[in-house]
């Protein structure tokens, strides 16, 4: 009887301790934090997990979308784009240059770069320089499309290498560096100026001065708002919006930018455009974007081969958005700023520009 009493007493004490510990863990999870790195917040073992989250709620450069970002000189860069500055002024065209080493502290390198203000431009890093191609002024800024090319070795000083490239002026195209050669893919031209305003062409250059047309119409067809990334020594073209008004979730790849292969016609993530894809040594990471009916996403997907895509679990998801940028820097996946719109009761859309930055590890 004494042994039985001791066992029941010990069991009761353990139950009480377990309840107390579980309450303490619950309170820790519900506290609002800017840095979520507690080892108590461990996600399920299955699937892809990014348990640590850094949130910078107010960037120095304000609300922004349609900008471009790259990693260069061991820094993250945010360049140009559009922003909302008041309830009556929806767009502000920008040509400013910002950089950061940690995602929380940002330095303005140039408040007014040599190139004209724009958004929807494309960027890449090649030959120890940053490169900008194309883009568009907002309607309030004149709505001009660009096909110029600019280069910078330090982020502050920009030199125009081509005023009018042989490809048509465009926005929401991509520019990707594969082994020192820059590939420009797709995009959206002024529908009043060209019959084929949704582009399916590919152009290549080694010096940004001489551009050669790889093809007038790639096997993956016309599209804009797609994403491209270099992973496993291949260029990947992922999703977008075609000339028939279809949202896409197909995945294509090429070892040289000339011959293309279909990895999958329908990836596991929903059809979308204006998403972002970045890569590290492990694989490719897709973030956000928009789908039919102005439906915006706040999901993250990962793939090792471009064929199988797996949803990524995080403690706290960023608010749904498109027109953002993503980077992989300092062992973190970053989501920078962006935009979404929501319809009011009368059917008018209200634009929301984000000034937050999210980092996942």
C-alpha positions in Angstrom: 0.0 0.0 0.0 2.8 2.4 0.9 4.5 1.8 -2.5 1.2 2.4 -4.3 0.7 5.6 -2.4 4.2 6.8 -3.3 3.6 6.0 -7.0 0.3 7.9 -7.1 1.9 10.8 -5.3 4.8 11.1 -7.7 2.5 10.7 -10.7 0.3 13.6 -9.4 3.3 15.9 -9.0 4.5 15.1 -12.6 1.0 16.0 -13.9 1.0 19.3 -12.1 4.5 20.2 -13.4 3.5 19.3 -16.9 0.4 21.6 -16.8 2.5 24.5 -15.4 5.2 24.1 -18.1 2.6 23.9 -20.9 1.0 27.2 -19.7 4.4 28.9 -19.6 5.1 27.8 -23.2 1.7 29.1 -24.3 2.3 32.5 -22.8 5.7 32.7 -24.5 4.2 32.0 -27.9 1.5 34.6 -27.6 3.8 37.5 -26.7 4.3 40.0 -29.5 7.9 39.9 -30.6 10.0 41.5 -33.3 12.6 38.7 -33.2 11.1 35.2 -33.0 14.0 32.9 -32.2 12.9 31.0 -29.1 13.8 27.3 -29.1 10.4 26.7 -27.5 8.7 27.6 -30.8 9.7 24.5 -32.7 7.5 23.6 -35.7 6.4 20.0 -36.6 9.2 17.8 -37.8 7.5 17.0 -41.2 7.9 19.3 -44.2 10.1 22.3 -44.7 10.3 24.6 -41.7 11.8 28.1 -41.2 11.3 28.5 -37.4 13.1 31.9 -36.9 11.5 35.1 -38.1 12.9 38.7 -38.2 10.4 41.5 -38.8 11.4 45.1 -39.7 8.1 46.9 -39.7 9.2 50.4 -40.8 11.9 50.7 -43.4 13.8 54.0 -43.8 12.8 54.4 -47.4 9.0 54.1 -46.8 6.3 52.2 -48.6 7.3 50.6 -51.9 6.4 48.2 -54.7 7.5 47.5 -58.2 11.1 48.0 -57.1 14.1 45.8 -57.8 16.5 44.1 -55.4 19.8 42.2 -55.6 22.6 41.0 -53.3 25.8 42.8 -54.2 29.0 43.7 -52.3 27.7 41.7 -49.2 24.6 43.9 -49.0 21.0 43.8 -49.9 19.9 46.6 -52.3 16.5 48.2 -52.9 16.4 50.3 -56.1 13.7 52.6 -57.5 10.0 51.5 -57.7 6.7 53.1 -56.9 5.1 54.2 -53.6 1.9 55.7 -52.2 2.6 59.0 -50.4 -0.9 60.2 -49.5 -4.6 59.3 -49.8 -4.9 61.4 -53.0 -1.5 60.7 -54.7 -1.4 57.0 -55.5 2.0 56.7 -57.2 5.3 58.3 -56.6 8.0 57.3 -59.1 11.4 56.8 -57.5 15.0 56.4 -58.6 16.6 56.3 -55.2 19.2 53.6 -54.0 19.3 52.0 -50.6 21.4 49.2 -49.1 21.5 47.2 -45.9 23.7 44.5 -44.2 21.0 43.3 -41.8 17.5 44.1 -43.2 16.8 46.5 -40.3 19.2 49.4 -40.8 19.1 51.0 -44.3 21.5 53.5 -45.8 20.5 55.8 -48.6 23.4 55.6 -51.1 21.8 57.9 -53.7 18.6 59.9 -53.4 18.3 60.5 -57.1 20.2 58.2 -59.4 21.2 59.1 -63.0 18.5 57.0 -64.6 14.9 58.2 -64.8 12.4 57.2 -62.1 10.7 53.9 -62.8 9.1 50.7 -61.6 8.7 47.2 -63.0 12.4 47.2 -64.1 14.7 44.2 -64.0 18.0 43.8 -62.3 20.9 41.3 -62.0 24.5 41.2 -60.9 27.2 40.3 -63.4 30.9 41.2 -64.0 31.3 42.8 -60.6 28.4 45.3 -61.3 24.7 45.8 -60.8 22.6 46.2 -64.0 19.2 47.7 -64.6 17.2 47.2 -67.8 13.8 48.7 -68.8 10.9 49.6 -66.6 8.0 52.1 -66.8 7.0 55.4 -65.3 3.6 55.5 -63.5 0.6 57.0 -65.3 1.0 60.2 -63.2 4.6 60.3 -64.3 3.8 60.0 -68.0 3.6 56.3 -68.4 6.8 56.0 -70.5 8.3 52.5 -71.1 12.1 52.1 -71.2 14.6 49.9 -73.0 17.7 51.5 -71.6 20.5 49.7 -69.8 22.4 51.0 -66.8 25.5 49.8 -64.8 26.9 50.6 -61.4 30.0 49.3 -59.6 29.2 50.9 -56.2 25.4 51.6 -56.2 25.9 55.4 -56.1 27.2 56.1 -59.6 25.3 54.8 -62.6 26.4 54.8 -66.2 24.1 54.3 -69.2 25.6 51.7 -71.5 22.7 51.6 -74.0 20.0 54.3 -74.5 17.8 52.3 -76.7 18.5 48.6 -76.8 17.3 46.5 -79.8 14.6 44.9 -77.8 11.3 46.8 -77.3 10.7 48.9 -74.2 9.0 46.9 -71.5 8.3 46.2 -67.8 7.7 43.1 -65.7 10.4 41.2 -67.6 13.4 39.4 -66.0 17.1 39.8 -66.3 19.3 36.8 -65.2 23.0 36.2 -65.2 24.1 32.7 -66.3 27.9 32.3 -66.3 28.6 36.0 -67.1 25.9 36.3 -69.8 22.8 38.3 -69.1 19.5 36.9 -70.4 16.4 39.2 -70.7 13.2 37.2 -70.9 9.6 38.2 -71.7 7.8 41.2 -70.3 5.0 43.7 -71.1 5.2 46.4 -73.7 2.9 49.4 -74.4 -0.2 47.8 -76.0 -0.8 51.0 -78.0 2.6 50.7 -79.7 2.9 47.0 -80.4 0.7 44.2 -81.6 2.5 41.6 -79.5 2.6 43.6 -76.3 3.0 40.5 -74.1 6.5 39.3 -75.0 7.9 35.8 -75.5 11.4 36.8 -76.7 14.8 36.2 -75.2 17.8 38.4 -75.6 21.4 37.8 -74.4 24.5 40.0 -73.8 27.9 39.6 -72.3 28.7 43.3 -72.1 25.2 45.0 -72.1 26.2 46.9 -75.3 25.7 44.2 -77.8 22.4 42.3 -77.5 21.5 39.3 -79.6 18.1 37.8 -79.9 18.0 34.2 -78.8 14.5 33.6 -80.0 11.4 35.7 -80.9 9.1 33.3 -79.2 10.4 30.9 -76.6 8.9 27.4 -76.1 7.2 28.6 -72.9 5.4 31.3 -74.8 4.6 34.9 -74.0 4.4 36.0 -70.4 5.1 38.8 -68.0 5.1 39.0 -64.2 7.0 35.7 -64.2 10.1 34.9 -62.1 13.5 33.7 -63.2 16.4 32.4 -61.1 19.7 30.6 -61.6 19.9 27.3 -59.7 22.0 24.2 -60.3 23.7 26.1 -63.2 20.4 26.4 -65.0 18.0 29.3 -65.7 14.5 28.6 -64.4 11.4 30.4 -65.7 8.4 30.0 -63.3 4.8 31.1 -63.6 3.5 34.4 -64.8 0.7 35.8 -66.9 0.3 35.0 -70.6 -1.1 36.9 -73.6 -4.5 35.0 -73.3 -5.1 36.3 -69.7 -4.1 33.0 -68.1 -2.2 32.8 -64.8 0.5 30.2 -64.9 2.3 27.8 -62.6 4.5 25.9 -65.0 8.3 25.6 -64.6 10.9 25.6 -67.3 14.7 25.3 -67.3 17.7 25.7 -69.6 21.4 25.0 -69.2 22.4 27.6 -71.8 19.4 30.0 -72.3 18.8 28.6 -75.8 17.3 25.1 -75.3 14.5 24.9 -72.9 12.9 21.9 -71.1 9.6 21.7 -69.2 10.0 20.6 -65.6 6.3 20.6 -64.8 3.2 22.1 -66.5 1.4 22.5 -63.1 3.5 22.9 -60.0 1.9 22.4 -56.5 1.6 26.1 -55.9 -1.4 28.0 -57.3 -1.2 29.8 -60.6 0.2 33.3 -60.2 2.2 36.3 -61.3 4.3 39.0 -59.7 5.8 36.4 -57.3 9.5 36.1 -56.5 11.8 33.1 -56.7 15.4 33.0 -55.2 17.8 30.2 -54.7 20.5 29.0 -52.4 22.6 25.8 -52.4 19.6 23.8 -51.1 17.0 24.7 -53.7 14.6 27.4 -54.9 12.2 29.4 -52.8 9.0 31.0 -54.1 7.2 33.8 -52.2 3.8 35.6 -52.6 2.3 36.8 -55.9 -1.2 37.5 -57.2 -3.8 35.3 -58.8 -7.1 35.7 -60.6 -9.5 38.2 -59.0 -6.8 40.2 -57.3 -6.2 37.4 -54.9 -2.8 37.9 -53.3 -0.7 35.2 -51.5 1.5 35.1 -48.5 2.8 31.6 -48.9 6.3 30.2 -49.3 7.3 27.2 -51.5 10.5 25.2 -51.8 11.9 22.9 -54.5 15.1 21.0 -55.0 14.4 20.0 -58.6 11.8 22.4 -60.0 9.3 19.5 -60.3 8.2 18.8 -56.7 7.3 21.9 -54.7 6.6 21.8 -51.0 4.8 24.3 -48.8 7.1 25.9 -46.2 6.0 26.2 -42.6 6.8 29.4 -40.7 5.8 30.7 -37.3 4.4 33.9 -38.7 3.5 34.6 -42.4 4.0 38.0 -44.0 0.8 39.7 -45.1 -0.3 38.7 -48.6 1.3 40.7 -51.4 2.7 40.9 -54.9 5.1 43.4 -56.6 7.6 42.7 -53.8 11.1 41.4 -54.0 12.8 38.4 -52.4 16.5 37.8 -51.7 18.5 35.0 -50.1 21.1 36.7 -47.9 23.0 36.0 -44.7 21.4 32.5 -44.5 17.9 34.0 -44.6 15.0 34.2 -47.0 13.9 37.8 -47.2 10.6 39.3 -48.4 10.9 43.0 -49.0 7.9 45.4 -49.2 5.3 45.0 -52.0 1.6 45.8 -52.7 -1.9 44.5 -52.7 -5.3 46.0 -53.4 -8.7 45.4 -51.9 -12.1 46.3 -53.2 -14.4 48.5 -51.1 -18.2 48.2 -50.9 -18.6 50.2 -54.1 -16.2 48.1 -56.0 -13.3 50.6 -56.0 -9.8 49.2 -55.3 -7.7 50.6 -52.5 -4.0 50.3 -52.9 -1.9 49.2 -49.9 1.9 49.6 -50.1 4.0 47.8 -47.6 7.1 49.2 -45.9 7.9 46.0 -43.9 10.7 43.5 -44.4 10.5 39.8 -43.3 13.5 37.5 -42.9 13.1 33.7 -42.4 15.8 31.2 -41.4 
